[in-house]
Amino acid sequence: MSIANAIHASTVETYIESHLSTPDPAITHARETTHQHNIPSISLSPGQGRFLKMLASCTKAQNILELGTLGGHSTIWLSRAIKERGGKVTSIDINPLHRDVATENLRFAGVKVPEDVEILLGAGLDILPSLEKDIQSGVREPFDFVFIDADWPNQWRYFDYGVRLARGTGSVLFVDNAVAALLDYGVVGPEERDEGFVSLVEEVGRDERVEAVVVQTVGARSYDGFLMAVVN
């Protein structure tokens, strides 16, 4: 199939959603509330959200770490993935508005905060060392699934921590916007390379702790791709 057919991505997505989606008041509410508070509309599409939930469910994750709460859209999907098994989602965001809006959206969706989802306020690279200490001391369980959807320049540092905080063999790490970051910082493509940018793909390629793949994606809104890794 020719890449030229990517121009039909929006039409295809509309068709798919019309057949595979059902009305979801919680997700609709989260989108509307996020928009009302002028939080950027950069959350996952409905199909991406379901894919994330299915992936976390397939791995039988009980403890999930999310970096980048935003309005809580992906957090709702992740909480659904662990609902039948119990467990908890721990989400990190630096913005108090994001935390507050996400908390409201999660509670509207029937998710208990902080019992089922705990939102930690602060910079990821400040909070992650504390989580590592808690895991090492037995205060907190390690994570089965790590979802990274935060500031692109720190993708590799978040990933490195994600592996260190993971339960071990079979734990999954999922990094959104992995392809967009490569293009935006000139690692590939026409943009001049930002020499200060650390390529997630290059670093993961040297990391013997994991096996990883990057899948390019195209949808109604954008061309991008994610990196997924499994801990060896």
VEXVOZA-186584 format. One record per residue (C-alpha): x, z, y. Coordinates in pm, whole numbers, padded with zeros to 5 digits, always signed. Last residue first. Layout:
N
XZY
...
***
This chain:
232
+01459+02980-00856
+01232+03032-00554
+00988+02745-00502
+01002+02537-00185
+00751+02336+00014
+00837+02142+00326
+00554+01991+00523
+00486+01657+00690
+00384+01494+01017
+00185+01199+01148
-00099+01307+01371
-00461+01375+01454
-00667+01175+01207
-00420+01236+00930
-00078+01135+00803
+00149+01340+00581
+00512+01336+00468
+00593+01562+00176
+00925+01747+00181
+01050+01897-00146
+01233+02213-00242
+01406+02399-00524
+01528+02739-00413
+01811+02994-00420
+02075+02721-00430
+02036+02656-00058
+02234+02351+00050
+01930+02124+00076
+01746+02411+00244
+02000+02399+00526
+01974+02022+00573
+01594+02025+00558
+01561+02314+00803
+01780+02135+01054
+01942+02378+01298
+01887+02263+01654
+02173+02327+01894
+02297+01971+01867
+01966+01841+02004
+01973+01487+01871
+01877+01208+02106
+01529+01085+02013
+01491+00757+01823
+01430+00887+01472
+01604+01150+01262
+01758+01484+01359
+01634+01401+01709
+01478+01736+01793
+01120+01606+01802
+01167+01387+01496
+01300+01658+01266
+01047+01907+01407
+00757+01671+01335
+00876+01640+00975
+00880+02013+00902
+00552+02069+01085
+00432+02327+00829
+00673+02528+00613
+00543+02645+00273
+00741+02899+00070
+00642+02976-00289
+00747+03257-00522
+00819+03133-00874
+01132+03339-00931
+01151+03629-00688
+00912+03858-00500
+00994+03694-00170
+01134+03886+00127
+01481+03731+00100
+01332+03385+00051
+01111+03428+00356
+01404+03559+00559
+01590+03234+00500
+01274+03036+00579
+01226+03218+00908
+01587+03146+01004
+01543+02781+00902
+01223+02729+01100
+01364+02901+01409
+01381+02596+01637
+01026+02502+01525
+00834+02798+01664
+00573+02910+01410
+00385+02781+01108
+00567+02938+00814
+00349+03031+00514
+00517+03262+00260
+00366+03321-00086
+00444+03588-00346
+00564+03846-00095
+00748+04169-00169
+00545+04493-00180
+00591+04743+00102
+00718+05102+00115
+00955+05040-00175
+01272+05104+00027
+01392+04744-00010
+01048+04612+00081
+01025+04830+00393
+01378+04730+00496
+01290+04361+00462
+00973+04411+00663
+01179+04570+00940
+01422+04276+00937
+01122+04040+00968
+00977+04210+01276
+01242+04123+01534
+01298+03768+01411
+00923+03713+01411
+00881+03819+01771
+00608+04078+01811
+00260+04184+01707
+00193+04244+01338
-00146+04128+01212
-00255+04297+00887
-00516+04115+00684
-00713+04280+00404
-00713+04640+00533
-00611+04564+00894
-00855+04398+00956
-01128+04341+00696
-01228+03978+00650
-01597+03894+00680
-01541+03567+00865
-01654+03730+01192
-01388+03994+01124
-01125+03723+01091
-01231+03552+01413
-01224+03878+01610
-00880+03967+01474
-00753+03615+01544
-00870+03640+01906
-00693+03975+01950
-00371+03869+01780
-00356+03539+01966
-00412+03718+02296
-00132+03965+02215
+00117+03675+02165
+00424+03725+01943
+00250+03657+01614
+00307+03783+01260
+00062+03778+00968
+00056+04003+00662
-00206+03890+00411
-00307+04143+00147
-00376+04197-00218
-00705+04177-00402
-00726+03926-00681
-01063+03772-00593
-00992+03763-00219
-00637+03630-00246
-00701+03267-00156
-00980+03358+00086
-00733+03557+00295
-00511+03249+00313
-00795+03034+00448
-00884+03296+00709
-00519+03326+00811
-00504+02949+00858
-00766+02979+01133
-00642+03312+01274
-00634+03203+01636
-00253+03168+01649
-00120+03366+01352
+00232+03222+01342
+00446+03348+01055
+00228+03422+00753
+00331+03646+00463
+00111+03662+00153
+00077+03935-00106
-00151+03862-00400
-00049+03506-00484
-00191+03352-00800
+00029+03044-00740
-00278+02825-00782
-00465+03035-00527
-00193+02991-00264
-00201+02616-00322
-00580+02603-00313
-00591+02795+00016
-00327+02572+00174
-00511+02260+00055
-00837+02395+00194
-00675+02449+00532
-00514+02105+00527
-00851+01946+00459
-01018+02142+00738
-00738+02044+00981
-00471+02307+01042
-00437+02468+01382
-00289+02292+01684
-00574+02337+01931
-00365+02536+02179
-00524+02870+02280
-00738+02818+02587
-00954+03125+02510
-01266+02913+02462
-01072+02680+02230
-00977+02964+01996
-01336+03087+01995
-01466+02741+01904
-01212+02685+01627
-01262+03029+01476
-01641+02995+01491
-01628+02661+01311
-01398+02812+01047
-01632+03106+00990
-01947+02892+00997
-01821+02660+00721
-02058+02368+00665
-01952+02185+00349
-01652+01959+00315
-01562+01724+00030
-01790+01426+00096
-01808+01401+00475
-01452+01535+00498
-01321+01244+00295
-01503+00983+00502
-01387+01134+00831
-01030+01151+00700
-01041+00787+00593
-01166+00677+00934
-00897+00877+01112
-00620+00751+00884
-00717+00384+00921
-00411+00302+01134
-00205+00427+00839
-00287+00095+00671
+00024-00052+00833
+00229+00159+00593
+00145-00105+00334
+00000+00000+00000
***
